[in-house]
Structures are given as C-alpha cells and as structure tokens.
Amino acid sequence: MRITVFGAAGNTGSRIVAEALARGHEVTAVVRDSARFLQLPAGASPRVGDAADVNDVVQLGAGQDVVIGATRPPAGSEGELAAVAEALLTGLAGSGARLLVVGGAGSLTVPGSDCTLVVDDPTYVLPAWRDIALACNDQLAVFRGGNDSGGVDWVYLSPPAILEPGERTGSYRLGADELLVDAAGNSAISMEDFAVALLDEIETPSRHRTRFTVGY
C-alpha cells in the first residue's frame, strides 16, 4: 500500500513508519522541518508538509491508499489538533484515501465508573496532561461531527493511559470506548505495539468512521 504519515518523526509516528516499512508498504514520511529528515526510518520517502494546511494534505494525500495523522502539538498549541482534524477531512475529501488518526485516551470512559471520562479522572490524567487530553477530545469531536462532504473513511485510535517506547511483542487487546486496563489496573501499551495495532487495522480494515482503543 501507499501510505502517507504526517508527524512521521515523532515518537509514535516514527514507529508507525518503521512498522509500515517492515511490512513492505511504500511510506511517504511527512515532517514540518526538513532538519528532521535524519530522524526518519531508512526507506521512507521524506517530504516537508503541514497536516494543518489543506493544500499540503491534498498534495501529499493524492494517489495514496492511506493517510495517517500522528501529529502532536507543543505545549501551548494544543488547539492545533482540532484544526488538523478539519484540514485532514477537507484535504482528503474525494481522494479515496482512508484516514487513520492517532488520538488521545481522554475521551474514553473509566472502567467501572458511571461513564466518567478518563480526562476527568486524575488517576489517569495528571494536571500537566489535561490540556492535551482535552484537545484530543476536541479532535475526536471534529471527526464525529458529521463532516461527510467528501465521504472520508476515517478511524480514530485511542491509546491507553500510558503510551511510551518499549518492546514490540505483537500482542494487544482491542476495545471500543472504554479504557482498557489489565488485572492490576494498569493501562498501557508500547508505542511499538500501538503501531502494530494501527497497521493491522490498515491491512485488514474492520472499522469505518469510528473510534477504537488498544492496550495490554
């Protein structure tokens, strides 16, 4: 498949690029600064572009089978996430490309609660993380807002509470709108296995215009 990844040099994006390349896909790795080309996995086709720029999305999504949004704004610019969501939907309208988005966990519900959102539970979202968690909720709201003008086939993947570098085991559990926790109450997955789950959904599509989550 021909896959474009926005945010390709980020912690999660770079692992998605590496996983896609390992599976034999043709990957266009997009970053906002060419200085980050050296951080991209070998084998990717580096390009400069901005997922918040509709023209860049149109150009870099043209002829692609899949576009992945894996961007994360710096502190203080969290509002960019909703703008990026709008640009991706607008730029890919009519392109035929499937859109997969690396989202946040804040909009998931806490297991065993009365529909309490993860963003409102300090057990999972510390005060320092709340702004980005709320921004991710706004991001998901854009996709759920009914923008079907171009019929974009989007999927939003929420991580568990902890998403960090680790080991690629190839194993994970799937969920829908509730945070996944293990027997000890931990909610985590490695970025490597998160990438595995994302590529599995790309290669064997089973979700359309919806959100799902993963965890151990």
N, C-alpha and C positions, 0 to 999 in steps of 0.2 A: 504493500500500500504506500501511497504518497502521503506523508504526514508532516504538517507544519506545527511547530511548538513555539508559542510565544512565552517568553520567560525561560528560555532554554538554558541559561547559565545559572539559574537559581538552584537552591538546594534540592527542591523537588523536581524542577524542570530538567535539570541535568541528568537525574536518574531516570526520568521518563525517556529522554533522548537515548541514553545508553541502553535501556531495555528494548526500545523500538529497533535500534540498530542491531542489537544482538539477535533479534527475531527476523532480521533480513529486510526490514522496511526502509524506504527511502525517506530520510528525515531532513527537513529544512528547519534549521535551528535559528530562531529569531531573538535578537537582543537589541536593546536600545542604544548601546555604545559598542562600537567595533573593538574597543580595547578589551572587551570580554570574550572575543573570539577564541583567545588562548585557553579559556576555561571550558570550552565546549568539548564534548567527547569526540575523539577522532572518528572520521567517517561521516559526520554530519555536514550539511551544506550551510555555512554561516551566512546570515543575512541581517541587516540592520532594519528594524521596524518597531512600531509602537502599537500595541493592541488597542490603545485608546483612540487611534487615528483610523477612521473608517476607510480612508484611501489605502492605507497600509494593509488593513485587513482584506480589502478587496484584492489587492495585488498579490499578497502572499497566500491568500486562500484559493486563488484561481487555479483550477486544474487539480486540486488536492482532494484526496478521499476523506481525510480527517484533519481538523484543526483542533489543537489543544491549547487552552488558556491556562497557563500556570504562573501568571504574574503575581507578585506581592509588592504592594507599595511600601515606601519607607514610612516610619513613624511620622505622624502629622499629615500624611497624604492618604489616609485610609479611604477617603471618599472616592478615590480613583477607581475602586473596584466596581462600583455601580456604573460608572462611566464606561469602563472597559466592557462590561457586560452588554451595555447598549450598543457600543461600537461593533462588538463581535456579531451580535444579532443582525445589525443593519448591514455590515460589510459582507456577511456570508449569505444574505438573503438571495435566493435564486441560484446560488453557486452549486448546490448539490452536495457540498461538503458536510460531513457530520461534525458536530461540535461537542467536545468533552472539556469540562471545566473543573479545575482543581479548586474546590471550595473550602468552606470552614465548617467546624463542628458546632458552632454556637446555636444554630437553628434546630439541632437535634433535640429530642426530649430525653430527660434523665430517667433511666430505668427505675421503675417502682414509684415514681412521683406522680402527682396529679397533673401531668402534661407540663411540668416545669421545663423551660428551655435551658439547655446547657449554659448559655450565655449568662443566665441569672443564677447559676449555682457556683459559688466561689470555690467549691471543691475541685471543679474542673477548669474554671476560667478565673485566673487571678486578676486583680485590678489592672495590672500592667497589660493584660491581654484583651481587656474588654473592648477597647476601641476597634481593634482589628476584627474581633468577633462580631461586633455589631455591624461593621462594614460588610462582612461576609454575609450576614443576614440580609442586608440591603441588596447585595449582589444576587442572592438567590431569588429575592422578590422580583427583580427585573426579569429573570427567566420565567418565573411563574406568572408574570403579569399579562400573559396572553398575547405577546408580540408574535403573531403567526403570519405576518405580512409576506414573509419570504419562505415560510414553511421550514425554517431551520430545525433540523433534528438534533436537539441539544440533550446532554446528560450532565448532571452536576454530581460530582463525587465528593462527599464529606469525609474527612479523615476522623479518626477517633480523637480523644482529648490530647494525646501526645503523638506527634509525628516527628520523628527525628532520624538522623542517619543510623544505620545499623546493618544487619545481615539480611541477605536475600535468601529466604527459606522457600519461597514459592507457595507458602501456605497462608491462608487468611480465612476469615468468616465474612459473610455478607449480611447486610441489614438494609433497612429502608429509612425510617425517620426517627428511630430510637438509637441512642448512643450504645455502641457495643462495649461491654466490659467482660473481663474474664472472671473466673471463680473467686479471685482475690479482690475483685472490684477495680482492677486496673483497666484503663482504656488506652491502648497504644498500638502502634504498628510502625515498622521501619519504613523509611522513605523508599527503600528498595522494593519491599513487598507491596507498598502502595502503588508503585509503578507497575508491578506485575498485575495487580487487580485492574488497573486502568487499561493496560494493553490487552488483557483478557477480554474486557468488555468491547474494546475496539475490534478485536479479531472475531469475536462471537457475540454480536450485538443482541441484547435481550431487553434493553431499556430504551425508552424514547420519551423525550420531554418530561423527564422526571429526575428525582434525586435518589441516590443510594449511598450507603456507607460501608466501610470495611473496618476490620480490627482483628486482633488475635483472639 
